[in-house]
Amino acid sequence: MKIIYKGYLASEIKPTGEWDSEVRDAVQSAVTLVEGKHGFKTHIEIWRNCELIITIGHNIYTTSIEIRPPDMAMIRRRSNWHNGYAHFCNGVFWANISRIKVELI
């Protein structure tokens, strides 16, 4: 899965001492989970060719870690999709609308 870093201190590609320790741990956990994966699925949908988008903030509350499908995939499905992305929280990825754990594929 392609990993994209954005936001505060995003130029620091590897977790460094300048990042908050909670942010560093969360990013490392998320990257480890998606290693060798290319998407996610819930009980009603499957998303492939996704990207891990990490938006670094000042601390864990302003940092977001999400798995997002390509924009064209969402356009092609039009209204035939339910969860548009999965977000990382407490060591697990969760679907954004249905709030269920997603399975990484």
Jmol script that loads the backbone (N, CA, C; Angstrom):
load data "model"
ATOM      1  N   MET A   1       0.850  -1.174   0.000  1.00  0.00           N
ATOM      2  CA  MET A   1       0.000   0.000   0.000  1.00  0.00           C
ATOM      3  C   MET A   1       0.895   1.236   0.000  1.00  0.00           C
ATOM      4  N   LYS A   2       0.538   2.187  -0.807  1.00  0.00           N
ATOM      5  CA  LYS A   2       1.295   3.438  -0.885  1.00  0.00           C
ATOM      6  C   LYS A   2       1.011   4.270   0.365  1.00  0.00           C
ATOM      7  N   ILE A   3       2.064   4.831   0.946  1.00  0.00           N
ATOM      8  CA  ILE A   3       1.928   5.642   2.161  1.00  0.00           C
ATOM      9  C   ILE A   3       2.208   7.093   1.806  1.00  0.00           C
ATOM     10  N   ILE A   4       1.265   7.979   2.172  1.00  0.00           N
ATOM     11  CA  ILE A   4       1.389   9.409   1.892  1.00  0.00           C
ATOM     12  C   ILE A   4       1.377  10.159   3.223  1.00  0.00           C
ATOM     13  N   TYR A   5       2.427  10.973   3.447  1.00  0.00           N
ATOM     14  CA  TYR A   5       2.508  11.801   4.647  1.00  0.00           C
ATOM     15  C   TYR A   5       2.119  13.224   4.292  1.00  0.00           C
ATOM     16  N   LYS A   6       1.307  13.849   5.149  1.00  0.00           N
ATOM     17  CA  LYS A   6       0.885  15.238   4.954  1.00  0.00           C
ATOM     18  C   LYS A   6       0.988  15.988   6.277  1.00  0.00           C
ATOM     19  N   GLY A   7       0.865  17.306   6.188  1.00  0.00           N
ATOM     20  CA  GLY A   7       0.706  18.124   7.377  1.00  0.00           C
ATOM     21  C   GLY A   7       1.986  18.480   8.098  1.00  0.00           C
ATOM     22  N   TYR A   8       1.839  18.760   9.369  1.00  0.00           N
ATOM     23  CA  TYR A   8       2.889  19.223  10.267  1.00  0.00           C
ATOM     24  C   TYR A   8       4.028  18.209  10.312  1.00  0.00           C
ATOM     25  N   LEU A   9       5.234  18.653  10.031  1.00  0.00           N
ATOM     26  CA  LEU A   9       6.431  17.819  10.008  1.00  0.00           C
ATOM     27  C   LEU A   9       6.317  16.645   9.034  1.00  0.00           C
ATOM     28  N   ALA A  10       5.544  16.811   7.985  1.00  0.00           N
ATOM     29  CA  ALA A  10       5.372  15.736   7.003  1.00  0.00           C
ATOM     30  C   ALA A  10       6.638  15.495   6.192  1.00  0.00           C
ATOM     31  N   SER A  11       7.505  16.461   6.141  1.00  0.00           N
ATOM     32  CA  SER A  11       8.747  16.262   5.399  1.00  0.00           C
ATOM     33  C   SER A  11       9.631  15.226   6.084  1.00  0.00           C
ATOM     34  N   GLU A  12       9.366  14.992   7.351  1.00  0.00           N
ATOM     35  CA  GLU A  12      10.096  13.963   8.092  1.00  0.00           C
ATOM     36  C   GLU A  12       9.422  12.624   7.794  1.00  0.00           C
ATOM     37  N   ILE A  13       9.895  11.922   6.785  1.00  0.00           N
ATOM     38  CA  ILE A  13       9.241  10.698   6.329  1.00  0.00           C
ATOM     39  C   ILE A  13       9.265   9.603   7.390  1.00  0.00           C
ATOM     40  N   LYS A  14      10.342   9.455   8.089  1.00  0.00           N
ATOM     41  CA  LYS A  14      10.437   8.434   9.129  1.00  0.00           C
ATOM     42  C   LYS A  14      10.064   9.064  10.465  1.00  0.00           C
ATOM     43  N   PRO A  15       9.399   8.303  11.347  1.00  0.00           N
ATOM     44  CA  PRO A  15       9.099   8.841  12.676  1.00  0.00           C
ATOM     45  C   PRO A  15      10.376   9.275  13.386  1.00  0.00           C
ATOM     46  N   THR A  16      10.387  10.502  13.839  1.00  0.00           N
ATOM     47  CA  THR A  16      11.593  11.047  14.455  1.00  0.00           C
ATOM     48  C   THR A  16      11.309  11.516  15.865  1.00  0.00           C
ATOM     49  N   GLY A  17      12.344  11.973  16.510  1.00  0.00           N
ATOM     50  CA  GLY A  17      12.220  12.487  17.866  1.00  0.00           C
ATOM     51  C   GLY A  17      11.388  13.753  17.945  1.00  0.00           C
ATOM     52  N   GLU A  18      11.212  14.446  16.807  1.00  0.00           N
ATOM     53  CA  GLU A  18      10.418  15.665  16.813  1.00  0.00           C
ATOM     54  C   GLU A  18       8.925  15.364  16.899  1.00  0.00           C
ATOM     55  N   TRP A  19       8.541  14.160  16.512  1.00  0.00           N
ATOM     56  CA  TRP A  19       7.126  13.779  16.610  1.00  0.00           C
ATOM     57  C   TRP A  19       6.804  13.432  18.054  1.00  0.00           C
ATOM     58  N   ASP A  20       5.581  13.693  18.450  1.00  0.00           N
ATOM     59  CA  ASP A  20       5.088  13.290  19.756  1.00  0.00           C
ATOM     60  C   ASP A  20       5.182  11.762  19.858  1.00  0.00           C
ATOM     61  N   SER A  21       5.465  11.231  21.038  1.00  0.00           N
ATOM     62  CA  SER A  21       5.642   9.776  21.174  1.00  0.00           C
ATOM     63  C   SER A  21       4.369   9.000  20.837  1.00  0.00           C
ATOM     64  N   GLU A  22       3.204   9.541  21.175  1.00  0.00           N
ATOM     65  CA  GLU A  22       1.948   8.870  20.828  1.00  0.00           C
ATOM     66  C   GLU A  22       1.752   8.839  19.312  1.00  0.00           C
ATOM     67  N   VAL A  23       2.096   9.915  18.639  1.00  0.00           N
ATOM     68  CA  VAL A  23       1.990   9.982  17.183  1.00  0.00           C
ATOM     69  C   VAL A  23       2.946   8.970  16.560  1.00  0.00           C
ATOM     70  N   ARG A  24       4.173   8.945  17.040  1.00  0.00           N
ATOM     71  CA  ARG A  24       5.175   8.024  16.512  1.00  0.00           C
ATOM     72  C   ARG A  24       4.704   6.572  16.658  1.00  0.00           C
ATOM     73  N   ASP A  25       4.181   6.225  17.826  1.00  0.00           N
ATOM     74  CA  ASP A  25       3.702   4.857  18.054  1.00  0.00           C
ATOM     75  C   ASP A  25       2.509   4.515  17.168  1.00  0.00           C
ATOM     76  N   ALA A  26       1.582   5.442  17.030  1.00  0.00           N
ATOM     77  CA  ALA A  26       0.397   5.199  16.200  1.00  0.00           C
ATOM     78  C   ALA A  26       0.775   5.020  14.731  1.00  0.00           C
ATOM     79  N   VAL A  27       1.670   5.860  14.235  1.00  0.00           N
ATOM     80  CA  VAL A  27       2.100   5.764  12.840  1.00  0.00           C
ATOM     81  C   VAL A  27       2.826   4.446  12.603  1.00  0.00           C
ATOM     82  N   GLN A  28       3.713   4.064  13.512  1.00  0.00           N
ATOM     83  CA  GLN A  28       4.433   2.806  13.352  1.00  0.00           C
ATOM     84  C   GLN A  28       3.483   1.618  13.381  1.00  0.00           C
ATOM     85  N   SER A  29       2.488   1.643  14.257  1.00  0.00           N
ATOM     86  CA  SER A  29       1.509   0.557  14.329  1.00  0.00           C
ATOM     87  C   SER A  29       0.698   0.466  13.047  1.00  0.00           C
ATOM     88  N   ALA A  30       0.247   1.593  12.540  1.00  0.00           N
ATOM     89  CA  ALA A  30      -0.561   1.608  11.320  1.00  0.00           C
ATOM     90  C   ALA A  30       0.242   1.121  10.117  1.00  0.00           C
ATOM     91  N   VAL A  31       1.473   1.585  10.006  1.00  0.00           N
ATOM     92  CA  VAL A  31       2.318   1.167   8.885  1.00  0.00           C
ATOM     93  C   VAL A  31       2.590  -0.333   8.958  1.00  0.00           C
ATOM     94  N   THR A  32       2.806  -0.847  10.145  1.00  0.00           N
ATOM     95  CA  THR A  32       3.026  -2.282  10.318  1.00  0.00           C
ATOM     96  C   THR A  32       1.789  -3.081   9.925  1.00  0.00           C
ATOM     97  N   LEU A  33       0.610  -2.597  10.292  1.00  0.00           N
ATOM     98  CA  LEU A  33      -0.625  -3.299   9.955  1.00  0.00           C
ATOM     99  C   LEU A  33      -0.881  -3.380   8.451  1.00  0.00           C
ATOM    100  N   VAL A  34      -0.551  -2.329   7.715  1.00  0.00           N
ATOM    101  CA  VAL A  34      -0.856  -2.312   6.277  1.00  0.00           C
ATOM    102  C   VAL A  34       0.259  -2.885   5.406  1.00  0.00           C
ATOM    103  N   GLU A  35       1.339  -3.307   6.031  1.00  0.00           N
ATOM    104  CA  GLU A  35       2.461  -3.859   5.276  1.00  0.00           C
ATOM    105  C   GLU A  35       2.001  -5.074   4.466  1.00  0.00           C
ATOM    106  N   GLY A  36       2.182  -5.007   3.158  1.00  0.00           N
ATOM    107  CA  GLY A  36       1.796  -6.104   2.275  1.00  0.00           C
ATOM    108  C   GLY A  36       0.314  -6.145   1.933  1.00  0.00           C
ATOM    109  N   LYS A  37      -0.457  -5.182   2.384  1.00  0.00           N
ATOM    110  CA  LYS A  37      -1.896  -5.117   2.114  1.00  0.00           C
ATOM    111  C   LYS A  37      -2.156  -4.099   1.013  1.00  0.00           C
ATOM    112  N   HIS A  38      -3.323  -4.151   0.404  1.00  0.00           N
ATOM    113  CA  HIS A  38      -3.648  -3.204  -0.670  1.00  0.00           C
ATOM    114  C   HIS A  38      -5.041  -2.605  -0.549  1.00  0.00           C
ATOM    115  N   GLY A  39      -5.791  -2.957   0.493  1.00  0.00           N
ATOM    116  CA  GLY A  39      -7.127  -2.411   0.642  1.00  0.00           C
ATOM    117  C   GLY A  39      -7.787  -2.897   1.926  1.00  0.00           C
ATOM    118  N   PHE A  40      -9.112  -2.709   1.976  1.00  0.00           N
ATOM    119  CA  PHE A  40      -9.866  -3.161   3.142  1.00  0.00           C
ATOM    120  C   PHE A  40     -11.248  -3.606   2.713  1.00  0.00           C
ATOM    121  N   LYS A  41     -11.882  -4.382   3.590  1.00  0.00           N
ATOM    122  CA  LYS A  41     -13.245  -4.802   3.306  1.00  0.00           C
ATOM    123  C   LYS A  41     -14.063  -4.812   4.581  1.00  0.00           C
ATOM    124  N   THR A  42     -15.345  -4.559   4.410  1.00  0.00           N
ATOM    125  CA  THR A  42     -16.323  -4.683   5.484  1.00  0.00           C
ATOM    126  C   THR A  42     -17.268  -5.804   5.065  1.00  0.00           C
ATOM    127  N   HIS A  43     -18.325  -5.991   5.823  1.00  0.00           N
ATOM    128  CA  HIS A  43     -19.252  -7.066   5.470  1.00  0.00           C
ATOM    129  C   HIS A  43     -20.077  -6.750   4.224  1.00  0.00           C
ATOM    130  N   ILE A  44     -20.070  -5.495   3.754  1.00  0.00           N
ATOM    131  CA  ILE A  44     -20.875  -5.152   2.578  1.00  0.00           C
ATOM    132  C   ILE A  44     -20.083  -4.607   1.397  1.00  0.00           C
ATOM    133  N   GLU A  45     -18.786  -4.339   1.561  1.00  0.00           N
ATOM    134  CA  GLU A  45     -18.028  -3.747   0.458  1.00  0.00           C
ATOM    135  C   GLU A  45     -16.545  -4.088   0.542  1.00  0.00           C
ATOM    136  N   ILE A  46     -15.894  -3.966  -0.605  1.00  0.00           N
ATOM    137  CA  ILE A  46     -14.450  -4.204  -0.708  1.00  0.00           C
ATOM    138  C   ILE A  46     -13.824  -3.035  -1.462  1.00  0.00           C
ATOM    139  N   TRP A  47     -12.737  -2.489  -0.912  1.00  0.00           N
ATOM    140  CA  TRP A  47     -11.980  -1.414  -1.556  1.00  0.00           C
ATOM    141  C   TRP A  47     -10.569  -1.905  -1.800  1.00  0.00           C
ATOM    142  N   ARG A  48     -10.098  -1.778  -3.039  1.00  0.00           N
ATOM    143  CA  ARG A  48      -8.745  -2.200  -3.412  1.00  0.00           C
ATOM    144  C   ARG A  48      -7.934  -1.000  -3.907  1.00  0.00           C
ATOM    145  N   ASN A  49      -6.622  -1.197  -4.017  1.00  0.00           N
ATOM    146  CA  ASN A  49      -5.686  -0.166  -4.501  1.00  0.00           C
ATOM    147  C   ASN A  49      -5.764   1.112  -3.657  1.00  0.00           C
ATOM    148  N   CYS A  50      -5.850   0.948  -2.362  1.00  0.00           N
ATOM    149  CA  CYS A  50      -5.975   2.090  -1.451  1.00  0.00           C
ATOM    150  C   CYS A  50      -4.614   2.679  -1.098  1.00  0.00           C
ATOM    151  N   GLU A  51      -4.672   3.854  -0.478  1.00  0.00           N
ATOM    152  CA  GLU A  51      -3.479   4.544   0.003  1.00  0.00           C
ATOM    153  C   GLU A  51      -3.633   4.801   1.498  1.00  0.00           C
ATOM    154  N   LEU A  52      -2.540   4.683   2.228  1.00  0.00           N
ATOM    155  CA  LEU A  52      -2.521   5.040   3.640  1.00  0.00           C
ATOM    156  C   LEU A  52      -2.126   6.502   3.700  1.00  0.00           C
ATOM    157  N   ILE A  53      -3.032   7.353   4.172  1.00  0.00           N
ATOM    158  CA  ILE A  53      -2.771   8.785   4.246  1.00  0.00           C
ATOM    159  C   ILE A  53      -2.607   9.167   5.712  1.00  0.00           C
ATOM    160  N   ILE A  54      -1.413   9.650   6.027  1.00  0.00           N
ATOM    161  CA  ILE A  54      -1.080  10.028   7.399  1.00  0.00           C
ATOM    162  C   ILE A  54      -0.913  11.531   7.443  1.00  0.00           C
ATOM    163  N   THR A  55      -1.805  12.206   8.151  1.00  0.00           N
ATOM    164  CA  THR A  55      -1.732  13.652   8.312  1.00  0.00           C
ATOM    165  C   THR A  55      -1.184  13.923   9.711  1.00  0.00           C
ATOM    166  N   ILE A  56       0.048  14.392   9.771  1.00  0.00           N
ATOM    167  CA  ILE A  56       0.735  14.604  11.039  1.00  0.00           C
ATOM    168  C   ILE A  56       0.308  15.943  11.631  1.00  0.00           C
ATOM    169  N   GLY A  57      -0.104  15.904  12.887  1.00  0.00           N
ATOM    170  CA  GLY A  57      -0.474  17.114  13.599  1.00  0.00           C
ATOM    171  C   GLY A  57       0.516  17.390  14.720  1.00  0.00           C
ATOM    172  N   HIS A  58       0.152  18.285  15.612  1.00  0.00           N
ATOM    173  CA  HIS A  58       1.015  18.635  16.738  1.00  0.00           C
ATOM    174  C   HIS A  58       1.034  17.547  17.797  1.00  0.00           C
ATOM    175  N   ASN A  59      -0.054  16.780  17.886  1.00  0.00           N
ATOM    176  CA  ASN A  59      -0.130  15.685  18.849  1.00  0.00           C
ATOM    177  C   ASN A  59      -1.076  14.613  18.303  1.00  0.00           C
ATOM    178  N   ILE A  60      -1.407  13.628  19.100  1.00  0.00           N
ATOM    179  CA  ILE A  60      -2.238  12.511  18.646  1.00  0.00           C
ATOM    180  C   ILE A  60      -3.661  12.963  18.302  1.00  0.00           C
ATOM    181  N   TYR A  61      -4.133  14.025  18.926  1.00  0.00           N
ATOM    182  CA  TYR A  61      -5.500  14.506  18.680  1.00  0.00           C
ATOM    183  C   TYR A  61      -5.641  15.232  17.344  1.00  0.00           C
ATOM    184  N   THR A  62      -4.563  15.757  16.841  1.00  0.00           N
ATOM    185  CA  THR A  62      -4.607  16.460  15.555  1.00  0.00           C
ATOM    186  C   THR A  62      -3.969  15.658  14.426  1.00  0.00           C
ATOM    187  N   THR A  63      -3.648  14.411  14.691  1.00  0.00           N
ATOM    188  CA  THR A  63      -3.078  13.512  13.687  1.00  0.00           C
ATOM    189  C   THR A  63      -4.160  12.547  13.219  1.00  0.00           C
ATOM    190  N   SER A  64      -4.234  12.332  11.913  1.00  0.00           N
ATOM    191  CA  SER A  64      -5.195  11.352  11.401  1.00  0.00           C
ATOM    192  C   SER A  64      -4.473  10.346  10.514  1.00  0.00           C
ATOM    193  N   ILE A  65      -4.911   9.095  10.635  1.00  0.00           N
ATOM    194  CA  ILE A  65      -4.352   7.999   9.848  1.00  0.00           C
ATOM    195  C   ILE A  65      -5.538   7.309   9.192  1.00  0.00           C
ATOM    196  N   GLU A  66      -5.560   7.331   7.855  1.00  0.00           N
ATOM    197  CA  GLU A  66      -6.714   6.805   7.116  1.00  0.00           C
ATOM    198  C   GLU A  66      -6.268   5.961   5.935  1.00  0.00           C
ATOM    199  N   ILE A  67      -7.078   4.961   5.628  1.00  0.00           N
ATOM    200  CA  ILE A  67      -6.915   4.209   4.390  1.00  0.00           C
ATOM    201  C   ILE A  67      -8.010   4.708   3.462  1.00  0.00           C
ATOM    202  N   ARG A  68      -7.606   5.255   2.331  1.00  0.00           N
ATOM    203  CA  ARG A  68      -8.571   5.810   1.375  1.00  0.00           C
ATOM    204  C   ARG A  68      -8.435   5.123   0.024  1.00  0.00           C
ATOM    205  N   PRO A  69      -9.577   4.781  -0.585  1.00  0.00           N
ATOM    206  CA  PRO A  69      -9.543   4.241  -1.941  1.00  0.00           C
ATOM    207  C   PRO A  69      -9.270   5.358  -2.939  1.00  0.00           C
ATOM    208  N   PRO A  70      -8.876   5.004  -4.174  1.00  0.00           N
ATOM    209  CA  PRO A  70      -8.663   6.044  -5.182  1.00  0.00           C
ATOM    210  C   PRO A  70      -9.950   6.818  -5.452  1.00  0.00           C
ATOM    211  N   ASP A  71      -9.815   8.088  -5.806  1.00  0.00           N
ATOM    212  CA  ASP A  71     -10.988   8.921  -6.076  1.00  0.00           C
ATOM    213  C   ASP A  71     -11.844   8.356  -7.196  1.00  0.00           C
ATOM    214  N   MET A  72     -11.206   7.832  -8.211  1.00  0.00           N
ATOM    215  CA  MET A  72     -11.959   7.296  -9.353  1.00  0.00           C
ATOM    216  C   MET A  72     -12.811   6.092  -8.960  1.00  0.00           C
ATOM    217  N   ALA A  73     -12.368   5.309  -7.989  1.00  0.00           N
ATOM    218  CA  ALA A  73     -13.154   4.160  -7.539  1.00  0.00           C
ATOM    219  C   ALA A  73     -14.472   4.625  -6.924  1.00  0.00           C
ATOM    220  N   MET A  74     -14.425   5.707  -6.168  1.00  0.00           N
ATOM    221  CA  MET A  74     -15.641   6.235  -5.544  1.00  0.00           C
ATOM    222  C   MET A  74     -16.564   6.851  -6.592  1.00  0.00           C
ATOM    223  N   ILE A  75     -15.983   7.492  -7.603  1.00  0.00           N
ATOM    224  CA  ILE A  75     -16.798   8.089  -8.658  1.00  0.00           C
ATOM    225  C   ILE A  75     -17.486   7.004  -9.473  1.00  0.00           C
ATOM    226  N   ARG A  76     -16.748   5.923  -9.787  1.00  0.00           N
ATOM    227  CA  ARG A  76     -17.342   4.839 -10.566  1.00  0.00           C
ATOM    228  C   ARG A  76     -18.486   4.163  -9.841  1.00  0.00           C
ATOM    229  N   ARG A  77     -18.390   4.060  -8.515  1.00  0.00           N
ATOM    230  CA  ARG A  77     -19.458   3.405  -7.746  1.00  0.00           C
ATOM    231  C   ARG A  77     -20.648   4.314  -7.504  1.00  0.00           C
ATOM    232  N   ARG A  78     -20.462   5.589  -7.652  1.00  0.00           N
ATOM    233  CA  ARG A  78     -21.496   6.609  -7.403  1.00  0.00           C
ATOM    234  C   ARG A  78     -22.154   6.398  -6.043  1.00  0.00           C
ATOM    235  N   SER A  79     -23.420   6.106  -5.985  1.00  0.00           N
ATOM    236  CA  SER A  79     -24.106   5.960  -4.700  1.00  0.00           C
ATOM    237  C   SER A  79     -24.094   4.517  -4.206  1.00  0.00           C
ATOM    238  N   ASN A  80     -23.284   3.683  -4.820  1.00  0.00           N
ATOM    239  CA  ASN A  80     -23.263   2.265  -4.483  1.00  0.00           C
ATOM    240  C   ASN A  80     -22.223   1.929  -3.416  1.00  0.00           C
ATOM    241  N   TRP A  81     -21.782   2.891  -2.642  1.00  0.00           N
ATOM    242  CA  TRP A  81     -20.822   2.629  -1.583  1.00  0.00           C
ATOM    243  C   TRP A  81     -21.338   3.191  -0.269  1.00  0.00           C
ATOM    244  N   HIS A  82     -20.838   2.626   0.818  1.00  0.00           N
ATOM    245  CA  HIS A  82     -21.303   3.030   2.141  1.00  0.00           C
ATOM    246  C   HIS A  82     -20.174   3.706   2.933  1.00  0.00           C
ATOM    247  N   ASN A  83     -19.061   3.010   3.115  1.00  0.00           N
ATOM    248  CA  ASN A  83     -17.921   3.547   3.858  1.00  0.00           C
ATOM    249  C   ASN A  83     -16.890   4.066   2.876  1.00  0.00           C
ATOM    250  N   GLY A  84     -16.570   5.338   2.956  1.00  0.00           N
ATOM    251  CA  GLY A  84     -15.636   5.932   2.020  1.00  0.00           C
ATOM    252  C   GLY A  84     -14.179   5.759   2.392  1.00  0.00           C
ATOM    253  N   TYR A  85     -13.885   5.450   3.649  1.00  0.00           N
ATOM    254  CA  TYR A  85     -12.509   5.237   4.083  1.00  0.00           C
ATOM    255  C   TYR A  85     -12.521   4.524   5.426  1.00  0.00           C
ATOM    256  N   ALA A  86     -11.337   4.122   5.868  1.00  0.00           N
ATOM    257  CA  ALA A  86     -11.170   3.505   7.191  1.00  0.00           C
ATOM    258  C   ALA A  86     -10.178   4.351   7.972  1.00  0.00           C
ATOM    259  N   HIS A  87     -10.468   4.614   9.237  1.00  0.00           N
ATOM    260  CA  HIS A  87      -9.550   5.416  10.058  1.00  0.00           C
ATOM    261  C   HIS A  87      -8.951   4.548  11.157  1.00  0.00           C
ATOM    262  N   PHE A  88      -7.769   4.942  11.601  1.00  0.00           N
ATOM    263  CA  PHE A  88      -7.015   4.191  12.599  1.00  0.00           C
ATOM    264  C   PHE A  88      -7.312   4.742  13.979  1.00  0.00           C
ATOM    265  N   CYS A  89      -7.697   3.853  14.896  1.00  0.00           N
ATOM    266  CA  CYS A  89      -7.971   4.259  16.275  1.00  0.00           C
ATOM    267  C   CYS A  89      -7.747   3.060  17.189  1.00  0.00           C
ATOM    268  N   ASN A  90      -6.994   3.262  18.255  1.00  0.00           N
ATOM    269  CA  ASN A  90      -6.738   2.212  19.243  1.00  0.00           C
ATOM    270  C   ASN A  90      -6.166   0.943  18.638  1.00  0.00           C
ATOM    271  N   GLY A  91      -5.277   1.082  17.672  1.00  0.00           N
ATOM    272  CA  GLY A  91      -4.587  -0.056  17.102  1.00  0.00           C
ATOM    273  C   GLY A  91      -5.349  -0.848  16.058  1.00  0.00           C
ATOM    274  N   VAL A  92      -6.505  -0.335  15.622  1.00  0.00           N
ATOM    275  CA  VAL A  92      -7.359  -1.038  14.657  1.00  0.00           C
ATOM    276  C   VAL A  92      -7.893  -0.029  13.653  1.00  0.00           C
ATOM    277  N   PHE A  93      -8.146  -0.486  12.429  1.00  0.00           N
ATOM    278  CA  PHE A  93      -8.790   0.363  11.434  1.00  0.00           C
ATOM    279  C   PHE A  93     -10.300   0.154  11.508  1.00  0.00           C
ATOM    280  N   TRP A  94     -11.046   1.256  11.480  1.00  0.00           N
ATOM    281  CA  TRP A  94     -12.498   1.242  11.599  1.00  0.00           C
ATOM    282  C   TRP A  94     -13.128   1.898  10.369  1.00  0.00           C
ATOM    283  N   ALA A  95     -14.265   1.374   9.926  1.00  0.00           N
ATOM    284  CA  ALA A  95     -15.000   1.974   8.810  1.00  0.00           C
ATOM    285  C   ALA A  95     -15.568   3.307   9.271  1.00  0.00           C
ATOM    286  N   ASN A  96     -15.567   4.313   8.400  1.00  0.00           N
ATOM    287  CA  ASN A  96     -15.943   5.654   8.838  1.00  0.00           C
ATOM    288  C   ASN A  96     -17.435   5.839   9.079  1.00  0.00           C
ATOM    289  N   ILE A  97     -18.307   5.145   8.381  1.00  0.00           N
ATOM    290  CA  ILE A  97     -19.748   5.326   8.581  1.00  0.00           C
ATOM    291  C   ILE A  97     -20.316   4.265   9.522  1.00  0.00           C
ATOM    292  N   SER A  98     -20.061   2.999   9.220  1.00  0.00           N
ATOM    293  CA  SER A  98     -20.674   1.929  10.005  1.00  0.00           C
ATOM    294  C   SER A  98     -19.962   1.656  11.325  1.00  0.00           C
ATOM    295  N   ARG A  99     -18.776   2.233  11.525  1.00  0.00           N
ATOM    296  CA  ARG A  99     -18.035   2.109  12.783  1.00  0.00           C
ATOM    297  C   ARG A  99     -17.763   0.658  13.173  1.00  0.00           C
ATOM    298  N   ILE A 100     -17.443  -0.177  12.197  1.00  0.00           N
ATOM    299  CA  ILE A 100     -17.072  -1.562  12.470  1.00  0.00           C
ATOM    300  C   ILE A 100     -15.616  -1.760  12.081  1.00  0.00           C
ATOM    301  N   LYS A 101     -14.978  -2.776  12.662  1.00  0.00           N
ATOM    302  CA  LYS A 101     -13.607  -3.095  12.290  1.00  0.00           C
ATOM    303  C   LYS A 101     -13.578  -3.528  10.842  1.00  0.00           C
ATOM    304  N   VAL A 102     -12.553  -3.092  10.141  1.00  0.00           N
ATOM    305  CA  VAL A 102     -12.392  -3.527   8.760  1.00  0.00           C
ATOM    306  C   VAL A 102     -11.317  -4.608   8.710  1.00  0.00           C
ATOM    307  N   GLU A 103     -11.437  -5.451   7.709  1.00  0.00           N
ATOM    308  CA  GLU A 103     -10.427  -6.469   7.478  1.00  0.00           C
ATOM    309  C   GLU A 103      -9.495  -5.950   6.390  1.00  0.00           C
ATOM    310  N   LEU A 104      -8.205  -5.933   6.682  1.00  0.00           N
ATOM    311  CA  LEU A 104      -7.227  -5.474   5.701  1.00  0.00           C
ATOM    312  C   LEU A 104      -6.942  -6.604   4.718  1.00  0.00           C
ATOM    313  N   ILE A 105      -6.962  -6.263   3.434  1.00  0.00           N
ATOM    314  CA  ILE A 105      -6.714  -7.286   2.407  1.00  0.00           C
ATOM    315  C   ILE A 105      -5.539  -6.886   1.540  1.00  0.00           C
TER     316      ILE A 105
END
end "model"
wireframe off; spacefill off
backbone 0.3
color backbone group
